[in-house]
Amino acid sequence: MSEFRKFIAEQLSDPKIRPEWDVLEPEFATIQAMIDARKISSITQKELSEHSGISKIEIGNANL
């Protein structure tokens, strides 16, 4: 397990943080699915932006 994953696991044990994470989880899952699809397609973030007209989607700050 990566250090980041360990950190996330520790943070999610906090009852104040977990509910906030759960609310955002569908957005995180969508972003991760897009990243995975982009990598399978062997295109860059820039190429995805050019093809879709959407930029910064992988950081959760898309301009739709």
C-alpha angles and dihedrals in degrees: 000000000000122000089248092053090048090051092050091048090052093048093048090058087069108096090215094055102039097068091051091050091049091054091053097040096095090054091048090049092051092049091048091050090053092049091050092048091048092051092047088052090050095230129136127239088253092053091049089052092049093049097043104030089231121115134187092018093134091062092048095250102104124170101218 
